[in-house]
């Protein structure tokens, strides 16, 4: 039976940045970690990370894009605070992910 290395990422909005920072540290210790991974998966913001890595983006590049374009969508203060009001400005988030996805698919064709 074949063995596969699977890397998966959780959701959680801003916690996606934590996953990427941890991955950056792991890659520094084990430079072939990404290239030896067969399957990337994730849910919610983790799916963004999985898509970026599967398309050949580095963890550093993915974190930079996340920090500059996606994280601001989760940082907008709303009445009621983050616990009571989970509504996010999805239009900005969707635009950032769509732009990143276009870069992935345009560069691959």
Secondary structure, DSSP 8 states (H G I E B T S, - for coil): -----EEEE---TTHHHHHHHHHHHHHHH-TTTTTT--EEEESTHHHHHHHHHHTT--HHHHHHHIIIIIHHHH----TTHHHH-----HHHHHHHHHHHHHHHHHHH-
